[in-house]
Amino acid sequence: MEFAGQAWAPWTQKDKDTLEDVQKKFVRQVSGLKGETYLEKLAELNLTTLEERRHQSEDRTSTRLNSSHTVISYAVFCLKK
């Protein structure tokens, strides 16, 4: 899901919950997990919630943008009317 740009950065809480529900459904279908709760099962799979992964991705992006290694064109920030 991380690779689906707009879906990966939903705006409303309802959209975030809908995406998390997709992951919950997937986790329920994985056999052999011993965890009782969704979070315990995610831990067994070495995963975090989608919300947490979005935050981690935003942090990495911010770090790259604040470093001298990333050059962003001024045009990226300009909106044409």
VENFEN-V402487 format. One line per field, one symbol per residue. psi: psi as a letter, one per 30 degrees, with the letter a starting at -180 (. if undefined). A space follows every 50 residues. Layout:
psi: ???
//
This chain:
psi: fffideefileleeeeeeeeeeeeeeeffklgkfkeleeeeeeeghllle eeeeeeeeeeeeeeeflgfkkkkefefkkk.
//
